[in-house]
Amino acid sequence: MFAMVLGVLHSCKKGNLDVENVNNPDLAQVYATKENIEATASGLYNTLYQASHSENGVQPMLSTASDNYTCSWGNFGMRDMSWEPRDFAWTNTAAYSYNTQTNTYYDNIYKAIVPATNIITSINGGKIVFTAAEAARAKAFCRFAMGVAYGNLALVFDRTFIVDETKTTEGKLSAASPYKEVAAAAIKYLDDAIAISTATSFTVPKAWLGTSADLSSADFVKLCNTSAARILAYLPRTKTELAAVDWAKVKTYADAGITTDFNVVVDDVVWYDNSAYYLGAGNSTWGLTDMYVVHMLDPVTQPAHWDDTAAFPYPPKSTNPLDKRLNTDFAYVTSNGFQVARGYYHFSSYRNTRYDFIYAGDWTGSKPEIMKAENDMIRAEARAYTSDPAGAATIINAGTYITRGQMTPVASVQADVINAIHHERSVELIHTGANISFYEMRKLDLLQKGTPLHLPLPAKLLEKMEEAAPYYTFGTTAKADGIGTSNKGWR
């Protein structure tokens, strides 16, 4: 398989490919027993979770690019993706200090796709004895992992290679599939997982998903439905693409989705979200909450942007914010440690404290990965775009917008509903999922002009495929075409 071969190429010199490693079992051995197959399947979601939340992936820099978080430190590409104006294109070269952010993320996603595919191939071979429930669980979980994996690739990159037990591809850029085709493939894998899980009852062990308890196949189906709804709802690169989404299909998936928070028990050993820490959870020395979000919480006292001047007045602590979560989920910071030479616009007056019980403690605890509120916002959004703003308002007013934010109930008006959904994704979902704010700002044409709308395939991959340099990329106001680079923005 192409992806597997590339994985080998990343770790070996060409001359080493012919050297047999007698201590390394081949694929036939790895997938030769039920125990080996289930052990491999059990690690698939953890691989995807760690890829999404590693500080060495794309989450930190996409979070600052979306003005949901702010950080002037150069680590993890956070500063390079948040310059103002956005005239720093993603440097897609193998020599760039942070080229590993895209390369590591990309490689780690395929580290779930390849074994999931091999498991499917092995089970389909019929040589290993499974009970019906065991076979269904393994196949459904693999299809789920493949759906989430390809969904993540479609959301982040402009293209990638679709490979599975029936598909191969040439190792050249022209053979890569565009993100819409990749998303369609992801949905098909999730549909397969839903069909298998609906036809046969089984239990997913808690260790496979990092949950506090085992998951029934019925609840697993809900997770698969929400995963599909997320891909479709977050995929648009512009408002034009947003209008073309099949919202009836999104509604069907989301309405069949999760009804309680899907939490991962982080243990700082196998399950951990380092990106949350570096974006400001548990500390005020790294990232802070961007003023764009702080202003949403208190539009009277807090400015939407910290102007790039020493004369800009430090905002006072809010006393009666519009959204009461500013008092419960955030803390006022009296000073900023960011280097002023890198721009005062990085400064903020607040940081999110909701998960300090984890990150200011021993880094363990139950942390939402997909909130019920997230699925509810997709349900509401689907109704808003299918001529049912009243239905959307009902969902919003029954949720955290009112129960936690104590906001004024939203009216049954499409524009008001869309604004409320945007508010909840920007505030309630902080530190959950990965890149949600980037996808949200992108599809509403709110990413600052010059911000990449997606990322190019990693330079190291293109180098291995012997593509000609310089490699393609996205970003800068000079190349703001509304196709690969934002040509609008909230300011």
N, C-alpha and C positions, 0 to 999 in steps of 0.2 A: 504493500500500500504506500501511496505517495507520502502521506503524512508520517508514517513510520520510518520510511527511508530518510526523510528530512531530519527526523529526530536523531537518527544514527549519524547523519552528516554533521549535525550540530556538535556532536560529542566525540567524533573520531576523525582522524586524518584519513585521507583516501587510501593510503598504503596499509592502514590497519584493518580495513574492511575484510581482508582475506585471512586474517589471523584468527584461528579458532580459540575461543575461551572455554576450556573444558569445565570450568566452574560455573558457567552461566547457562542455565537451562534454556533450550529453544522453546519456541511457541508451542509446539506439540506437547512438550512436557508441562508447561505452565498451565495449559488449558486441558489437561488430560484427566483430571478428576473433578468430581462435584465440589469437593472441599476447596480446591484451588480456584475454581471458577467463582464460587460464592465469596471467597476471601478477596478476590480481585474486584468483584462487583461491589463489595462493601466499602471500598475506598473511592469509588467514582465521584460521588457527590462531594466528599471532602476535598478531592482534587480541584473541583470546580469552585468550591467555596473559598479555598485558599488562593486560587488564581484571582478571584474577584476581589478579595480583601487584602492581598499582600501589598505592602507599601512599595514593593518593587514592580507593581503592575500599573494599570492606568487609572485606578480610582482616585488617588490623590490629585493628579493633575487635571482630570476631567472635572473634579469637584471645584477647584479654583477657577477653571475656565468658565464654569457656569455661574459664578458669583453666588454660590451657595455657601462656600467657605472662602476664607482669604488667608494667604500665607505668602510672605515675601522670601522665605528661605528657598534656596535653590534645589534642595533635596527633592528627588522623585519627579522632577520636571514641574513642580508646583509654580515656581516663579515664571519659568519660560512660557507657560500656558496662560499666564494672567497679566502679562505686561499691558499697560494702557498708554497709547492705543495698541491694539493687537497686531503689532508689526513684527512679531517673531514667529515665523513659520515653523512648523514641526520639522526639526532638523533630521531628515531621514538618511543618515549616514551611519555606518558601522563605527565611526570614530567619535560620534557625539556622546558626551558623558552619560546622557540619559536614554540612549537608544535601547537600553535593556528594559525600559518600562514597557514598551510595546512588544519587544521580542520575548521577554519572559512571560508576559501575559498570554501571548499567542501560543507559544510552545506548551504552556501548562494547560491550556484548553484542550489541545490535541492529546495531551497525556490522559485525558478522560475518554476522548473519542476513540482512540485506537484500541484500548483494551475492551471498551464496550462493544465495538465491532467484532473483535475476536471472540468474545463470549457468545454473541449471537451466532457467529459462524460455527463455533464448537457445539452449541446446543442443537442447531439445525442439522449438524452432522449425524446426530442420533446415536453416537457411540457411548454416551455417558447416560447412566440411568438416573432420571429425576422423577420425583412424583409430579403430578400435574401442577400442584400448587408451587412447588419449587421451581419448575421450569418457567411457569408464568411470572413468578416474582422476578427471577433473574432477567428474563427477556424484557419485561415491563420496565424494570429499573434501568436497564441499559438504554432502552429507547427514551426514557425520561432524561437520562444523563446526556444523550446525544442531542435531544431537543433543546435542553438548556444550554449546552455547549455551543451548538450552531446558532442558537438565538443570541447568545452573548457576542459571538463573532460578527453576526449581522448587525447588531446594534452599535458596535464599536468601529469596525473596519469597513472600508468601501467595498471590499470583495474578499473572497477566500476560496479554498478548494473543498469541494464536497466529496468525501470519500466514505464508503461503508462497505458491507460485505458484497454489494452488487455494483458498486461504482468505483472506478479508478480514474485517474486524470494525469495529464502530462505535467511534468515539472517545469512549467514556464508560465509567466505572468498572464499571457493571453488565454490560458486555460482556466483561470480563476473565474468563479461565478460572482456576479454582482450581488450586493447585499439583499436585494428583494428576493432573489432566487434562493439565497442561503436561508433567509427567514422562512420562505415557503417550505423548504426542506425540514427546517426545525419544527414547524407546525405539524408536518406529516409524521415525524418521529413521535411527537407528543400525542398525536391522534392514535398512533399505534399503541402507545403506553396506556392510553385511556381505554381502548378497545380490549386489550389483554386483561387489564385490571378489572374491567366491568364483567368480563366473561368468567373469570376465575377468582375466587376469594383467597387471600393470603395475608400475611402480616409482614410488614417491613421492619426489621430490627432497628431499635433506636440508634444503635451505633452507625448504621448506614447513613442516617440523615443528621446525626448530632442532636437528636431530640431527647427530651426527658423520658419519653415513653415510646413503645412500639407504635407503628402507624398501621391502621387497618387498610385494606385495599380500597375501601370506599373513601377514606380520608386521603389516601394517596391519589385517587382520581381527582379530588378537589384541588390538590396541589398541582397536578398536571394541567388542569383547566386554567388555574390562575397563571401558571407559567406561560401558557399559550396566549392568554389575554395580554399579558405584559409585553410579549414580543410584538404583537400587532399594534398595541397602543403606543409603544415607545419607539417604533421603527421610523416614523416620518422624519425627514431631514428639514422640512419646511412646512409652512402653513398650507401650501399647495398640496403637498403629499398628505398632510393631515386630513384634508377634505376628501381625499381619495380612499381613505381607509374603509374597509368593510366593517362598519361599526355594528351592523346586525350580528356579524360573526363574533366580534369582540364581546358583545352583550351576552351571547350564548355561552361563551367560555367563562366570562366573569361571573355570571349568575350561577354557574355550576362550580364556582371556585371556593376558596377557603372561607370559613365562617368564624374562625378564631385566628389569632396571631400564630404564624408559623415561627417558632423560636428555636434557636440553636443554643445549646448549652456550651458556652465557651469555657475551656479548661486551661488555656495557655500552654497546652501540650500538643494536642491534635487539632483542636478547633480554636482558632483565634482570629481576630480582626485587627491587625496592626494599623490599617489605614485609618480607622476611627480614632486611634490615639494620636496619630500624627496630624489629623485634621482638627484636633482640639479636645477630644473626649478625655476628661480626667486631668487636663492641664491647660495652662494659658500661655505656654512658652512656644507652642507650635502654631497650629491653625486657630483661627477665630471664626465666629459666624459673620458672614459678609454683611455689610450695612444694607445691602439690597433686601436681605431677609429681616434684619432688625427693624428696618423701616416698615415692613409689612406688619410687624407685631405692634408697632407704635408709630404711626405715620405723623403724629403731631409733634412728638419730642425728638425722634430719631431721624436724621437725614438719610436719604436713599444712597448717598455716595459721599465719601470723605474726599473732599477736594485736595488736589496735590499741592498744598501750600502749608507752610508752618503757621500761617495766620488763621487757618480753619479752626473754629471753636470746638473744643472737646465737648461732645454731647453730654448732657447731664443724665443721671440715672432716671429712668422712667418711674413715675409714681402711679399712674393710672393708665396702663397700656390698653389699647383696643383689644388685643389678644392676651388673655390672662396667662397664657403659657410663658410669656416673657418673665413672669414672676416665679414660675414653677420649674421650667425646663432650661432656663438660662441664668447666667450670672454676669453682673456688671463688672467690667474690668476698668480700673482707674488709670492704667497706663499701658503703652504698647512697647514691646521690645524689638519691633521690626526696624531695620535700618532705613532711615529716612531717605538715603540716597537711592533707594530702590522704589521710592514712591510712597507718599502719604496715603495714596488711595488704597493701600493695603490695610490701613488701620481700621479698627473696629472698637466698639464700646461694649460688646457682649460676646460670650462664648456659650455653647450648649453644654449643660451639665446633667442632662437626663441620664446618662450612663456612667456617671462618676462612681456609682456603686460598684462598677466593674473596674474602670480604668484608674480610679484614684485608690483602688483597693488592691486585691491580689489577682486581678485580671481574670476572675472567674465569675460566672453567673449566666442567667438565661437572657439572651439578647434577641430581639426580633430580627428576623431576616426578611420575612414578608409579613407586613402587618395586615390585619383585617381592614384597617383604614385604607391601605393601598389598594386592595381589591375593590373596596367600596368606591374609591375614587374612579376606578376604571369602569365600574358599573354605572356610576353617575355620568361619566364622560360619554359612554356609549349611548345613554339615553339623551344626553344633550345634543348629540350629533345625529339622532334619529327622531328629531321633532318631538321630544318628550322632556322639555325642561322642567315640567312639574314633577315628573318621576325622579329626575336628577336632584332637584331641590329636596325632595322628601328623603332621599338617601343621605345627602349631605347634612341636613338638619337633624337627622337621627344619630349622627356620628360625632367624631372628636371635634369637629368645627364648633359644635355647641357644647358638648359635654366637658371638653377640656379647655377649649379656647374661649368659651362663653361669648362667642360672637353673636351679632344680630342675625337671626335666621335669614337665609338667602332667599330671594324672591324667585319665582318660577319664570325667570328671564334668562335666555341662553347666555348672554354676555356675563351676567352676574354669576351664573352657575360655573362657567369656565373660569372666572376669576377666583371663585371659592375653591375649586379643584386645584388651581395653581397655588393658592395659599396653603392648602393642606399638604400638597407635595413638597412645598418649600419649607414648611414648619414641622408638621407632625412626623414626616418620614425621615428627618435628619438622622444620619448614622444607621439607617436601615438599608437593606438591599445594597446595590452598588450602582453609581452613576445615574440615579433616578433624576436628580436635578438637572444634569446635563441633557438627558433625553427630553425632559420637560421644557427647558429653555429653548432647545433646538427646534422642536416642532412648532413652537409658538413664535418663531423668528425673534427670539429675545437674546440669543447669544450675541455678545458684542461684535460689531463688524470686524472682520478679519480673523475671527475664531474658526478653527477647523470644524466642519460639520461632522466629520468622521476622520479616522486615522488611516494612513496608507499601510500596506503590508510592510512589516519590519525590514529595515535595511539588511540585516544579517541574513534574512530569508532570501531576499532578492540577490544578495551576493552569492549565496550558495547555489541559486538557480542560474548564476552566471548572466544575470540581466545587466544591461549596460548602465553604468553610472553617468550622470547623476540620477538618482532615483526620484520618482515622482513624490510629491507631498502636497499638503494643503496649509493654508493660512496666509496672513497679512492682508491689510486693507487694500493693497494694490491689486490683489488677486481675488477680491471678494466678488464671486460670481453667483452666489446663491445656489451653487451645485455641490461644490466641495468645501466652500468657505462661506461663512455667514456674510451677507451683504446688507444686513439690517441691524437689529439689536435694540435693547431696552434703553440705551443712552447713546 
